[in-house]
Amino acid sequence: MKEGILAGVALDVLEGEKELMKEIEILTENYQKSTDLKTLVLNHILLNQPNVIITPHNAFNTKEALFRILETTIKNIQAFLEGKPTNLI
């Protein structure tokens, strides 16, 4: 965005975003050892840009996305019942 290639961005997730809620803890030595402070600072910079929109993990919440999740779940259950489980982790 600084170079003018992008006019703005919309993001559904930020790396290390849970740390954004713990600003007071950032000042403790133990916290600094377990957190990537550079990522935290970059996230704060993004949050304060007028041309950045960040949603609270809501991008999946469309009728189409929920339908795909339901379809996949049904197919997974059917495959399991047929003895041919899919999407194994």
HTML snippet that shows the backbone in 3Dmol.js (N, CA, C, O; Angstrom):
<script src="https://3Dmol.org/build/3Dmol-min.js"></script>
<div id="view" style="width:600px;height:400px;position:relative"></div>
<script>
const pdb = `
ATOM      1  N   MET A   1       0.828  -1.186   0.000  1.00  0.00           N
ATOM      2  CA  MET A   1       0.000   0.000   0.000  1.00  0.00           C
ATOM      3  C   MET A   1       0.877   1.256   0.000  1.00  0.00           C
ATOM      4  O   MET A   1       0.514   2.273  -0.590  1.00  0.00           O
ATOM      5  N   LYS A   2       2.017   1.177   0.657  1.00  0.00           N
ATOM      6  CA  LYS A   2       2.900   2.346   0.678  1.00  0.00           C
ATOM      7  C   LYS A   2       3.402   2.692  -0.714  1.00  0.00           C
ATOM      8  O   LYS A   2       3.612   3.862  -1.033  1.00  0.00           O
ATOM      9  N   GLU A   3       3.596   1.660  -1.550  1.00  0.00           N
ATOM     10  CA  GLU A   3       4.089   1.891  -2.905  1.00  0.00           C
ATOM     11  C   GLU A   3       2.967   2.245  -3.871  1.00  0.00           C
ATOM     12  O   GLU A   3       3.230   2.552  -5.034  1.00  0.00           O
ATOM     13  N   GLY A   4       1.734   2.208  -3.414  1.00  0.00           N
ATOM     14  CA  GLY A   4       0.609   2.548  -4.269  1.00  0.00           C
ATOM     15  C   GLY A   4       0.121   1.408  -5.141  1.00  0.00           C
ATOM     16  O   GLY A   4      -0.722   1.621  -6.012  1.00  0.00           O
ATOM     17  N   ILE A   5       0.629   0.206  -4.931  1.00  0.00           N
ATOM     18  CA  ILE A   5       0.195  -0.953  -5.711  1.00  0.00           C
ATOM     19  C   ILE A   5      -1.226  -1.353  -5.300  1.00  0.00           C
ATOM     20  O   ILE A   5      -2.048  -1.712  -6.142  1.00  0.00           O
ATOM     21  N   LEU A   6      -1.497  -1.287  -4.005  1.00  0.00           N
ATOM     22  CA  LEU A   6      -2.829  -1.595  -3.481  1.00  0.00           C
ATOM     23  C   LEU A   6      -3.427  -0.316  -2.890  1.00  0.00           C
ATOM     24  O   LEU A   6      -2.749   0.441  -2.196  1.00  0.00           O
ATOM     25  N   ALA A   7      -4.699  -0.097  -3.177  1.00  0.00           N
ATOM     26  CA  ALA A   7      -5.379   1.067  -2.606  1.00  0.00           C
ATOM     27  C   ALA A   7      -5.847   0.781  -1.181  1.00  0.00           C
ATOM     28  O   ALA A   7      -6.027   1.704  -0.387  1.00  0.00           O
ATOM     29  N   GLY A   8      -6.042  -0.485  -0.861  1.00  0.00           N
ATOM     30  CA  GLY A   8      -6.491  -0.888   0.465  1.00  0.00           C
ATOM     31  C   GLY A   8      -6.555  -2.391   0.546  1.00  0.00           C
ATOM     32  O   GLY A   8      -6.371  -3.086  -0.453  1.00  0.00           O
ATOM     33  N   VAL A   9      -6.815  -2.891   1.735  1.00  0.00           N
ATOM     34  CA  VAL A   9      -6.929  -4.335   1.920  1.00  0.00           C
ATOM     35  C   VAL A   9      -8.056  -4.647   2.899  1.00  0.00           C
ATOM     36  O   VAL A   9      -8.406  -3.836   3.757  1.00  0.00           O
ATOM     37  N   ALA A  10      -8.606  -5.835   2.744  1.00  0.00           N
ATOM     38  CA  ALA A  10      -9.586  -6.367   3.690  1.00  0.00           C
ATOM     39  C   ALA A  10      -9.057  -7.713   4.151  1.00  0.00           C
ATOM     40  O   ALA A  10      -8.768  -8.581   3.329  1.00  0.00           O
ATOM     41  N   LEU A  11      -8.928  -7.893   5.457  1.00  0.00           N
ATOM     42  CA  LEU A  11      -8.333  -9.095   6.029  1.00  0.00           C
ATOM     43  C   LEU A  11      -9.292  -9.736   7.025  1.00  0.00           C
ATOM     44  O   LEU A  11     -10.026  -9.045   7.733  1.00  0.00           O
ATOM     45  N   ASP A  12      -9.276 -11.052   7.068  1.00  0.00           N
ATOM     46  CA  ASP A  12     -10.114 -11.775   8.020  1.00  0.00           C
ATOM     47  C   ASP A  12      -9.297 -12.303   9.189  1.00  0.00           C
ATOM     48  O   ASP A  12      -9.863 -12.816  10.154  1.00  0.00           O
ATOM     49  N   VAL A  13      -8.013 -12.189   9.121  1.00  0.00           N
ATOM     50  CA  VAL A  13      -7.164 -12.735  10.176  1.00  0.00           C
ATOM     51  C   VAL A  13      -5.833 -11.988  10.170  1.00  0.00           C
ATOM     52  O   VAL A  13      -5.366 -11.532   9.126  1.00  0.00           O
ATOM     53  N   LEU A  14      -5.238 -11.874  11.338  1.00  0.00           N
ATOM     54  CA  LEU A  14      -3.906 -11.300  11.478  1.00  0.00           C
ATOM     55  C   LEU A  14      -3.015 -12.307  12.181  1.00  0.00           C
ATOM     56  O   LEU A  14      -3.451 -12.982  13.114  1.00  0.00           O
ATOM     57  N   GLU A  15      -1.780 -12.411  11.744  1.00  0.00           N
ATOM     58  CA  GLU A  15      -0.834 -13.282  12.424  1.00  0.00           C
ATOM     59  C   GLU A  15      -0.627 -12.765  13.843  1.00  0.00           C
ATOM     60  O   GLU A  15      -0.364 -11.580  14.045  1.00  0.00           O
ATOM     61  N   GLY A  16      -0.744 -13.642  14.810  1.00  0.00           N
ATOM     62  CA  GLY A  16      -0.517 -13.252  16.202  1.00  0.00           C
ATOM     63  C   GLY A  16      -1.582 -12.333  16.758  1.00  0.00           C
ATOM     64  O   GLY A  16      -1.317 -11.574  17.691  1.00  0.00           O
ATOM     65  N   GLU A  17      -2.778 -12.385  16.205  1.00  0.00           N
ATOM     66  CA  GLU A  17      -3.808 -11.419  16.611  1.00  0.00           C
ATOM     67  C   GLU A  17      -4.273 -11.574  18.054  1.00  0.00           C
ATOM     68  O   GLU A  17      -4.731 -10.607  18.662  1.00  0.00           O
ATOM     69  N   LYS A  18      -4.159 -12.772  18.604  1.00  0.00           N
ATOM     70  CA  LYS A  18      -4.601 -12.923  19.994  1.00  0.00           C
ATOM     71  C   LYS A  18      -3.776 -12.057  20.936  1.00  0.00           C
ATOM     72  O   LYS A  18      -4.263 -11.635  21.985  1.00  0.00           O
ATOM     73  N   GLU A  19      -2.526 -11.790  20.563  1.00  0.00           N
ATOM     74  CA  GLU A  19      -1.672 -10.950  21.389  1.00  0.00           C
ATOM     75  C   GLU A  19      -2.128  -9.495  21.395  1.00  0.00           C
ATOM     76  O   GLU A  19      -1.786  -8.748  22.312  1.00  0.00           O
ATOM     77  N   LEU A  20      -2.883  -9.086  20.401  1.00  0.00           N
ATOM     78  CA  LEU A  20      -3.368  -7.711  20.357  1.00  0.00           C
ATOM     79  C   LEU A  20      -4.259  -7.382  21.554  1.00  0.00           C
ATOM     80  O   LEU A  20      -4.379  -6.220  21.941  1.00  0.00           O
ATOM     81  N   MET A  21      -4.876  -8.392  22.131  1.00  0.00           N
ATOM     82  CA  MET A  21      -5.780  -8.184  23.251  1.00  0.00           C
ATOM     83  C   MET A  21      -5.043  -8.121  24.589  1.00  0.00           C
ATOM     84  O   MET A  21      -5.661  -7.876  25.625  1.00  0.00           O
ATOM     85  N   LYS A  22      -3.751  -8.338  24.574  1.00  0.00           N
ATOM     86  CA  LYS A  22      -2.984  -8.441  25.819  1.00  0.00           C
ATOM     87  C   LYS A  22      -1.965  -7.310  25.935  1.00  0.00           C
ATOM     88  O   LYS A  22      -0.830  -7.556  26.343  1.00  0.00           O
ATOM     89  N   GLU A  23      -2.333  -6.099  25.595  1.00  0.00           N
ATOM     90  CA  GLU A  23      -1.371  -5.008  25.511  1.00  0.00           C
ATOM     91  C   GLU A  23      -0.653  -4.723  26.825  1.00  0.00           C
ATOM     92  O   GLU A  23       0.531  -4.389  26.805  1.00  0.00           O
ATOM     93  N   ILE A  24      -1.318  -4.841  27.948  1.00  0.00           N
ATOM     94  CA  ILE A  24      -0.672  -4.559  29.232  1.00  0.00           C
ATOM     95  C   ILE A  24       0.431  -5.582  29.503  1.00  0.00           C
ATOM     96  O   ILE A  24       1.487  -5.240  30.035  1.00  0.00           O
ATOM     97  N   GLU A  25       0.177  -6.840  29.132  1.00  0.00           N
ATOM     98  CA  GLU A  25       1.149  -7.906  29.370  1.00  0.00           C
ATOM     99  C   GLU A  25       2.408  -7.750  28.519  1.00  0.00           C
ATOM    100  O   GLU A  25       3.448  -8.326  28.838  1.00  0.00           O
ATOM    101  N   ILE A  26       2.319  -6.979  27.445  1.00  0.00           N
ATOM    102  CA  ILE A  26       3.453  -6.826  26.533  1.00  0.00           C
ATOM    103  C   ILE A  26       4.684  -6.302  27.254  1.00  0.00           C
ATOM    104  O   ILE A  26       5.809  -6.607  26.859  1.00  0.00           O
ATOM    105  N   LEU A  27       4.491  -5.536  28.283  1.00  0.00           N
ATOM    106  CA  LEU A  27       5.603  -4.904  28.979  1.00  0.00           C
ATOM    107  C   LEU A  27       6.354  -5.856  29.906  1.00  0.00           C
ATOM    108  O   LEU A  27       7.427  -5.504  30.397  1.00  0.00           O
ATOM    109  N   THR A  28       5.828  -7.036  30.156  1.00  0.00           N
ATOM    110  CA  THR A  28       6.507  -7.972  31.042  1.00  0.00           C
ATOM    111  C   THR A  28       7.587  -8.739  30.279  1.00  0.00           C
ATOM    112  O   THR A  28       7.445  -9.015  29.088  1.00  0.00           O
ATOM    113  N   GLU A  29       8.638  -9.068  30.967  1.00  0.00           N
ATOM    114  CA  GLU A  29       9.769  -9.748  30.332  1.00  0.00           C
ATOM    115  C   GLU A  29       9.384 -11.127  29.805  1.00  0.00           C
ATOM    116  O   GLU A  29       9.782 -11.489  28.697  1.00  0.00           O
ATOM    117  N   ASN A  30       8.621 -11.903  30.569  1.00  0.00           N
ATOM    118  CA  ASN A  30       8.223 -13.242  30.132  1.00  0.00           C
ATOM    119  C   ASN A  30       7.390 -13.178  28.866  1.00  0.00           C
ATOM    120  O   ASN A  30       7.544 -14.011  27.973  1.00  0.00           O
ATOM    121  N   TYR A  31       6.527 -12.211  28.790  1.00  0.00           N
ATOM    122  CA  TYR A  31       5.677 -12.075  27.606  1.00  0.00           C
ATOM    123  C   TYR A  31       6.531 -11.773  26.378  1.00  0.00           C
ATOM    124  O   TYR A  31       6.302 -12.338  25.308  1.00  0.00           O
ATOM    125  N   GLN A  32       7.496 -10.902  26.523  1.00  0.00           N
ATOM    126  CA  GLN A  32       8.339 -10.523  25.392  1.00  0.00           C
ATOM    127  C   GLN A  32       9.149 -11.698  24.870  1.00  0.00           C
ATOM    128  O   GLN A  32       9.472 -11.743  23.683  1.00  0.00           O
ATOM    129  N   LYS A  33       9.476 -12.630  25.716  1.00  0.00           N
ATOM    130  CA  LYS A  33      10.229 -13.802  25.282  1.00  0.00           C
ATOM    131  C   LYS A  33       9.363 -14.749  24.458  1.00  0.00           C
ATOM    132  O   LYS A  33       9.879 -15.482  23.615  1.00  0.00           O
ATOM    133  N   SER A  34       8.048 -14.742  24.693  1.00  0.00           N
ATOM    134  CA  SER A  34       7.177 -15.699  24.019  1.00  0.00           C
ATOM    135  C   SER A  34       6.397 -15.096  22.848  1.00  0.00           C
ATOM    136  O   SER A  34       5.575 -15.785  22.245  1.00  0.00           O
ATOM    137  N   THR A  35       6.635 -13.843  22.521  1.00  0.00           N
ATOM    138  CA  THR A  35       5.839 -13.173  21.493  1.00  0.00           C
ATOM    139  C   THR A  35       6.731 -12.507  20.466  1.00  0.00           C
ATOM    140  O   THR A  35       7.792 -11.974  20.793  1.00  0.00           O
ATOM    141  N   ASP A  36       6.292 -12.543  19.232  1.00  0.00           N
ATOM    142  CA  ASP A  36       6.989 -11.852  18.166  1.00  0.00           C
ATOM    143  C   ASP A  36       6.537 -10.391  18.175  1.00  0.00           C
ATOM    144  O   ASP A  36       5.507 -10.044  17.596  1.00  0.00           O
ATOM    145  N   LEU A  37       7.319  -9.545  18.840  1.00  0.00           N
ATOM    146  CA  LEU A  37       6.928  -8.145  18.994  1.00  0.00           C
ATOM    147  C   LEU A  37       6.872  -7.404  17.658  1.00  0.00           C
ATOM    148  O   LEU A  37       6.080  -6.475  17.501  1.00  0.00           O
ATOM    149  N   LYS A  38       7.694  -7.800  16.709  1.00  0.00           N
ATOM    150  CA  LYS A  38       7.663  -7.159  15.394  1.00  0.00           C
ATOM    151  C   LYS A  38       6.294  -7.374  14.736  1.00  0.00           C
ATOM    152  O   LYS A  38       5.709  -6.434  14.198  1.00  0.00           O
ATOM    153  N   THR A  39       5.789  -8.603  14.779  1.00  0.00           N
ATOM    154  CA  THR A  39       4.473  -8.887  14.208  1.00  0.00           C
ATOM    155  C   THR A  39       3.399  -8.089  14.920  1.00  0.00           C
ATOM    156  O   THR A  39       2.490  -7.562  14.278  1.00  0.00           O
ATOM    157  N   LEU A  40       3.490  -7.994  16.234  1.00  0.00           N
ATOM    158  CA  LEU A  40       2.518  -7.241  17.015  1.00  0.00           C
ATOM    159  C   LEU A  40       2.497  -5.766  16.607  1.00  0.00           C
ATOM    160  O   LEU A  40       1.426  -5.181  16.443  1.00  0.00           O
ATOM    161  N   VAL A  41       3.662  -5.178  16.446  1.00  0.00           N
ATOM    162  CA  VAL A  41       3.750  -3.770  16.033  1.00  0.00           C
ATOM    163  C   VAL A  41       3.194  -3.594  14.622  1.00  0.00           C
ATOM    164  O   VAL A  41       2.455  -2.643  14.367  1.00  0.00           O
ATOM    165  N   LEU A  42       3.536  -4.495  13.708  1.00  0.00           N
ATOM    166  CA  LEU A  42       3.014  -4.399  12.343  1.00  0.00           C
ATOM    167  C   LEU A  42       1.494  -4.523  12.313  1.00  0.00           C
ATOM    168  O   LEU A  42       0.829  -3.843  11.532  1.00  0.00           O
ATOM    169  N   ASN A  43       0.943  -5.389  13.163  1.00  0.00           N
ATOM    170  CA  ASN A  43      -0.514  -5.510  13.251  1.00  0.00           C
ATOM    171  C   ASN A  43      -1.139  -4.201  13.728  1.00  0.00           C
ATOM    172  O   ASN A  43      -2.177  -3.785  13.213  1.00  0.00           O
ATOM    173  N   HIS A  44      -0.521  -3.559  14.696  1.00  0.00           N
ATOM    174  CA  HIS A  44      -1.046  -2.278  15.176  1.00  0.00           C
ATOM    175  C   HIS A  44      -1.004  -1.214  14.078  1.00  0.00           C
ATOM    176  O   HIS A  44      -1.916  -0.396  13.956  1.00  0.00           O
ATOM    177  N   ILE A  45       0.052  -1.240  13.293  1.00  0.00           N
ATOM    178  CA  ILE A  45       0.137  -0.291  12.183  1.00  0.00           C
ATOM    179  C   ILE A  45      -0.998  -0.540  11.199  1.00  0.00           C
ATOM    180  O   ILE A  45      -1.648   0.403  10.748  1.00  0.00           O
ATOM    181  N   LEU A  46      -1.241  -1.811  10.861  1.00  0.00           N
ATOM    182  CA  LEU A  46      -2.342  -2.147   9.956  1.00  0.00           C
ATOM    183  C   LEU A  46      -3.691  -1.700  10.508  1.00  0.00           C
ATOM    184  O   LEU A  46      -4.509  -1.133   9.782  1.00  0.00           O
ATOM    185  N   LEU A  47      -3.918  -1.957  11.787  1.00  0.00           N
ATOM    186  CA  LEU A  47      -5.202  -1.620  12.406  1.00  0.00           C
ATOM    187  C   LEU A  47      -5.513  -0.134  12.335  1.00  0.00           C
ATOM    188  O   LEU A  47      -6.680   0.258  12.335  1.00  0.00           O
ATOM    189  N   ASN A  48      -4.494   0.682  12.274  1.00  0.00           N
ATOM    190  CA  ASN A  48      -4.693   2.130  12.305  1.00  0.00           C
ATOM    191  C   ASN A  48      -4.673   2.784  10.930  1.00  0.00           C
ATOM    192  O   ASN A  48      -4.680   4.011  10.829  1.00  0.00           O
ATOM    193  N   GLN A  49      -4.648   1.985   9.879  1.00  0.00           N
ATOM    194  CA  GLN A  49      -4.659   2.547   8.529  1.00  0.00           C
ATOM    195  C   GLN A  49      -6.100   2.789   8.080  1.00  0.00           C
ATOM    196  O   GLN A  49      -6.963   1.944   8.315  1.00  0.00           O
ATOM    197  N   PRO A  50      -6.371   3.914   7.445  1.00  0.00           N
ATOM    198  CA  PRO A  50      -7.740   4.208   7.008  1.00  0.00           C
ATOM    199  C   PRO A  50      -8.210   3.323   5.860  1.00  0.00           C
ATOM    200  O   PRO A  50      -9.413   3.193   5.633  1.00  0.00           O
ATOM    201  N   ASN A  51      -7.283   2.720   5.139  1.00  0.00           N
ATOM    202  CA  ASN A  51      -7.648   1.894   3.989  1.00  0.00           C
ATOM    203  C   ASN A  51      -7.506   0.395   4.275  1.00  0.00           C
ATOM    204  O   ASN A  51      -7.292  -0.399   3.359  1.00  0.00           O
ATOM    205  N   VAL A  52      -7.628   0.017   5.551  1.00  0.00           N
ATOM    206  CA  VAL A  52      -7.551  -1.384   5.959  1.00  0.00           C
ATOM    207  C   VAL A  52      -8.831  -1.743   6.714  1.00  0.00           C
ATOM    208  O   VAL A  52      -9.244  -1.046   7.640  1.00  0.00           O
ATOM    209  N   ILE A  53      -9.444  -2.850   6.293  1.00  0.00           N
ATOM    210  CA  ILE A  53     -10.622  -3.385   6.975  1.00  0.00           C
ATOM    211  C   ILE A  53     -10.249  -4.760   7.495  1.00  0.00           C
ATOM    212  O   ILE A  53      -9.761  -5.603   6.742  1.00  0.00           O
ATOM    213  N   ILE A  54     -10.478  -4.989   8.778  1.00  0.00           N
ATOM    214  CA  ILE A  54     -10.189  -6.292   9.379  1.00  0.00           C
ATOM    215  C   ILE A  54     -11.467  -6.789  10.035  1.00  0.00           C
ATOM    216  O   ILE A  54     -12.044  -6.111  10.885  1.00  0.00           O
ATOM    217  N   THR A  55     -11.905  -7.979   9.633  1.00  0.00           N
ATOM    218  CA  THR A  55     -13.124  -8.557  10.195  1.00  0.00           C
ATOM    219  C   THR A  55     -12.758  -9.573  11.272  1.00  0.00           C
ATOM    220  O   THR A  55     -11.645 -10.099  11.268  1.00  0.00           O
ATOM    221  N   PRO A  56     -13.663  -9.851  12.178  1.00  0.00           N
ATOM    222  CA  PRO A  56     -13.394 -10.792  13.274  1.00  0.00           C
ATOM    223  C   PRO A  56     -13.617 -12.242  12.865  1.00  0.00           C
ATOM    224  O   PRO A  56     -14.568 -12.875  13.322  1.00  0.00           O
ATOM    225  N   HIS A  57     -12.760 -12.766  12.019  1.00  0.00           N
ATOM    226  CA  HIS A  57     -12.877 -14.156  11.542  1.00  0.00           C
ATOM    227  C   HIS A  57     -14.283 -14.441  11.025  1.00  0.00           C
ATOM    228  O   HIS A  57     -14.916 -15.421  11.416  1.00  0.00           O
ATOM    229  N   ASN A  58     -14.748 -13.589  10.161  1.00  0.00           N
ATOM    230  CA  ASN A  58     -16.118 -13.677   9.707  1.00  0.00           C
ATOM    231  C   ASN A  58     -16.251 -14.023   8.229  1.00  0.00           C
ATOM    232  O   ASN A  58     -17.369 -14.156   7.730  1.00  0.00           O
ATOM    233  N   ALA A  59     -15.147 -14.169   7.527  1.00  0.00           N
ATOM    234  CA  ALA A  59     -15.219 -14.396   6.081  1.00  0.00           C
ATOM    235  C   ALA A  59     -15.929 -15.694   5.722  1.00  0.00           C
ATOM    236  O   ALA A  59     -16.532 -15.791   4.654  1.00  0.00           O
ATOM    237  N   PHE A  60     -15.867 -16.685   6.594  1.00  0.00           N
ATOM    238  CA  PHE A  60     -16.529 -17.963   6.303  1.00  0.00           C
ATOM    239  C   PHE A  60     -18.040 -17.855   6.428  1.00  0.00           C
ATOM    240  O   PHE A  60     -18.762 -18.742   5.972  1.00  0.00           O
ATOM    241  N   ASN A  61     -18.519 -16.805   7.025  1.00  0.00           N
ATOM    242  CA  ASN A  61     -19.916 -16.722   7.427  1.00  0.00           C
ATOM    243  C   ASN A  61     -20.827 -16.185   6.310  1.00  0.00           C
ATOM    244  O   ASN A  61     -21.552 -15.208   6.495  1.00  0.00           O
ATOM    245  N   THR A  62     -20.768 -16.843   5.165  1.00  0.00           N
ATOM    246  CA  THR A  62     -21.687 -16.522   4.078  1.00  0.00           C
ATOM    247  C   THR A  62     -22.566 -17.745   3.841  1.00  0.00           C
ATOM    248  O   THR A  62     -22.218 -18.856   4.243  1.00  0.00           O
ATOM    249  N   LYS A  63     -23.684 -17.539   3.199  1.00  0.00           N
ATOM    250  CA  LYS A  63     -24.584 -18.659   2.916  1.00  0.00           C
ATOM    251  C   LYS A  63     -23.852 -19.713   2.089  1.00  0.00           C
ATOM    252  O   LYS A  63     -23.988 -20.910   2.342  1.00  0.00           O
ATOM    253  N   GLU A  64     -23.078 -19.269   1.103  1.00  0.00           N
ATOM    254  CA  GLU A  64     -22.365 -20.204   0.219  1.00  0.00           C
ATOM    255  C   GLU A  64     -21.295 -20.990   0.981  1.00  0.00           C
ATOM    256  O   GLU A  64     -21.167 -22.202   0.807  1.00  0.00           O
ATOM    257  N   ALA A  65     -20.539 -20.302   1.813  1.00  0.00           N
ATOM    258  CA  ALA A  65     -19.480 -20.986   2.568  1.00  0.00           C
ATOM    259  C   ALA A  65     -20.067 -21.978   3.556  1.00  0.00           C
ATOM    260  O   ALA A  65     -19.563 -23.093   3.689  1.00  0.00           O
ATOM    261  N   LEU A  66     -21.119 -21.588   4.245  1.00  0.00           N
ATOM    262  CA  LEU A  66     -21.753 -22.497   5.198  1.00  0.00           C
ATOM    263  C   LEU A  66     -22.344 -23.713   4.482  1.00  0.00           C
ATOM    264  O   LEU A  66     -22.311 -24.823   5.013  1.00  0.00           O
ATOM    265  N   PHE A  67     -22.882 -23.507   3.283  1.00  0.00           N
ATOM    266  CA  PHE A  67     -23.419 -24.626   2.509  1.00  0.00           C
ATOM    267  C   PHE A  67     -22.295 -25.594   2.129  1.00  0.00           C
ATOM    268  O   PHE A  67     -22.477 -26.810   2.207  1.00  0.00           O
ATOM    269  N   ARG A  68     -21.130 -25.065   1.716  1.00  0.00           N
ATOM    270  CA  ARG A  68     -19.994 -25.933   1.369  1.00  0.00           C
ATOM    271  C   ARG A  68     -19.513 -26.716   2.591  1.00  0.00           C
ATOM    272  O   ARG A  68     -19.169 -27.893   2.481  1.00  0.00           O
ATOM    273  N   ILE A  69     -19.491 -26.068   3.742  1.00  0.00           N
ATOM    274  CA  ILE A  69     -19.091 -26.756   4.976  1.00  0.00           C
ATOM    275  C   ILE A  69     -20.066 -27.893   5.272  1.00  0.00           C
ATOM    276  O   ILE A  69     -19.649 -28.998   5.619  1.00  0.00           O
ATOM    277  N   LEU A  70     -21.360 -27.624   5.137  1.00  0.00           N
ATOM    278  CA  LEU A  70     -22.381 -28.648   5.374  1.00  0.00           C
ATOM    279  C   LEU A  70     -22.237 -29.799   4.378  1.00  0.00           C
ATOM    280  O   LEU A  70     -22.305 -30.967   4.761  1.00  0.00           O
ATOM    281  N   GLU A  71     -22.040 -29.470   3.103  1.00  0.00           N
ATOM    282  CA  GLU A  71     -21.849 -30.516   2.077  1.00  0.00           C
ATOM    283  C   GLU A  71     -20.653 -31.395   2.397  1.00  0.00           C
ATOM    284  O   GLU A  71     -20.742 -32.621   2.326  1.00  0.00           O
ATOM    285  N   THR A  72     -19.546 -30.782   2.745  1.00  0.00           N
ATOM    286  CA  THR A  72     -18.329 -31.531   3.058  1.00  0.00           C
ATOM    287  C   THR A  72     -18.544 -32.418   4.276  1.00  0.00           C
ATOM    288  O   THR A  72     -18.094 -33.564   4.294  1.00  0.00           O
ATOM    289  N   THR A  73     -19.224 -31.903   5.287  1.00  0.00           N
ATOM    290  CA  THR A  73     -19.503 -32.683   6.489  1.00  0.00           C
ATOM    291  C   THR A  73     -20.344 -33.912   6.156  1.00  0.00           C
ATOM    292  O   THR A  73     -20.044 -35.015   6.613  1.00  0.00           O
ATOM    293  N   ILE A  74     -21.378 -33.727   5.373  1.00  0.00           N
ATOM    294  CA  ILE A  74     -22.241 -34.841   4.974  1.00  0.00           C
ATOM    295  C   ILE A  74     -21.443 -35.876   4.184  1.00  0.00           C
ATOM    296  O   ILE A  74     -21.570 -37.075   4.436  1.00  0.00           O
ATOM    297  N   LYS A  75     -20.621 -35.428   3.231  1.00  0.00           N
ATOM    298  CA  LYS A  75     -19.798 -36.359   2.442  1.00  0.00           C
ATOM    299  C   LYS A  75     -18.819 -37.115   3.330  1.00  0.00           C
ATOM    300  O   LYS A  75     -18.585 -38.306   3.124  1.00  0.00           O
ATOM    301  N   ASN A  76     -18.245 -36.430   4.315  1.00  0.00           N
ATOM    302  CA  ASN A  76     -17.318 -37.087   5.235  1.00  0.00           C
ATOM    303  C   ASN A  76     -18.023 -38.174   6.042  1.00  0.00           C
ATOM    304  O   ASN A  76     -17.485 -39.267   6.217  1.00  0.00           O
ATOM    305  N   ILE A  77     -19.208 -37.880   6.526  1.00  0.00           N
ATOM    306  CA  ILE A  77     -19.972 -38.870   7.299  1.00  0.00           C
ATOM    307  C   ILE A  77     -20.349 -40.054   6.420  1.00  0.00           C
ATOM    308  O   ILE A  77     -20.211 -41.202   6.842  1.00  0.00           O
ATOM    309  N   GLN A  78     -20.820 -39.796   5.208  1.00  0.00           N
ATOM    310  CA  GLN A  78     -21.192 -40.879   4.294  1.00  0.00           C
ATOM    311  C   GLN A  78     -19.990 -41.758   3.976  1.00  0.00           C
ATOM    312  O   GLN A  78     -20.095 -42.985   3.978  1.00  0.00           O
ATOM    313  N   ALA A  79     -18.847 -41.134   3.705  1.00  0.00           N
ATOM    314  CA  ALA A  79     -17.644 -41.901   3.392  1.00  0.00           C
ATOM    315  C   ALA A  79     -17.213 -42.748   4.591  1.00  0.00           C
ATOM    316  O   ALA A  79     -16.790 -43.892   4.425  1.00  0.00           O
ATOM    317  N   PHE A  80     -17.319 -42.195   5.779  1.00  0.00           N
ATOM    318  CA  PHE A  80     -16.966 -42.947   6.985  1.00  0.00           C
ATOM    319  C   PHE A  80     -17.876 -44.164   7.144  1.00  0.00           C
ATOM    320  O   PHE A  80     -17.405 -45.267   7.423  1.00  0.00           O
ATOM    321  N   LEU A  81     -19.178 -43.956   6.965  1.00  0.00           N
ATOM    322  CA  LEU A  81     -20.127 -45.064   7.106  1.00  0.00           C
ATOM    323  C   LEU A  81     -19.915 -46.150   6.046  1.00  0.00           C
ATOM    324  O   LEU A  81     -20.256 -47.311   6.274  1.00  0.00           O
ATOM    325  N   GLU A  82     -19.360 -45.784   4.900  1.00  0.00           N
ATOM    326  CA  GLU A  82     -19.055 -46.733   3.834  1.00  0.00           C
ATOM    327  C   GLU A  82     -17.688 -47.389   4.031  1.00  0.00           C
ATOM    328  O   GLU A  82     -17.256 -48.202   3.214  1.00  0.00           O
ATOM    329  N   GLY A  83     -17.016 -47.028   5.121  1.00  0.00           N
ATOM    330  CA  GLY A  83     -15.698 -47.600   5.400  1.00  0.00           C
ATOM    331  C   GLY A  83     -14.584 -46.993   4.576  1.00  0.00           C
ATOM    332  O   GLY A  83     -13.506 -47.576   4.466  1.00  0.00           O
ATOM    333  N   LYS A  84     -14.828 -45.832   3.996  1.00  0.00           N
ATOM    334  CA  LYS A  84     -13.824 -45.150   3.169  1.00  0.00           C
ATOM    335  C   LYS A  84     -13.672 -43.698   3.648  1.00  0.00           C
ATOM    336  O   LYS A  84     -14.000 -42.764   2.916  1.00  0.00           O
ATOM    337  N   PRO A  85     -13.173 -43.515   4.880  1.00  0.00           N
ATOM    338  CA  PRO A  85     -13.068 -42.156   5.417  1.00  0.00           C
ATOM    339  C   PRO A  85     -12.197 -41.247   4.537  1.00  0.00           C
ATOM    340  O   PRO A  85     -11.185 -41.673   3.980  1.00  0.00           O
ATOM    341  N   THR A  86     -12.622 -39.997   4.434  1.00  0.00           N
ATOM    342  CA  THR A  86     -11.888 -39.007   3.652  1.00  0.00           C
ATOM    343  C   THR A  86     -11.503 -37.824   4.536  1.00  0.00           C
ATOM    344  O   THR A  86     -11.973 -37.696   5.667  1.00  0.00           O
ATOM    345  N   ASN A  87     -10.659 -36.982   4.010  1.00  0.00           N
ATOM    346  CA  ASN A  87     -10.201 -35.778   4.733  1.00  0.00           C
ATOM    347  C   ASN A  87      -9.653 -36.114   6.103  1.00  0.00           C
ATOM    348  O   ASN A  87      -9.943 -35.429   7.083  1.00  0.00           O
ATOM    349  N   LEU A  88      -8.860 -37.169   6.167  1.00  0.00           N
ATOM    350  CA  LEU A  88      -8.256 -37.585   7.440  1.00  0.00           C
ATOM    351  C   LEU A  88      -7.083 -36.695   7.802  1.00  0.00           C
ATOM    352  O   LEU A  88      -6.341 -36.221   6.942  1.00  0.00           O
ATOM    353  N   ILE A  89      -6.943 -36.487   9.069  1.00  0.00           N
ATOM    354  CA  ILE A  89      -5.809 -35.685   9.558  1.00  0.00           C
ATOM    355  C   ILE A  89      -5.010 -36.537  10.512  1.00  0.00           C
ATOM    356  O   ILE A  89      -4.004 -36.079  11.054  1.00  0.00           O
TER     357      ILE A  89
END
`;
const viewer = $3Dmol.createViewer("view");
viewer.addModel(pdb, "pdb");
viewer.setStyle({}, {cartoon: {color: "spectrum"}});
viewer.zoomTo();
viewer.render();
</script>
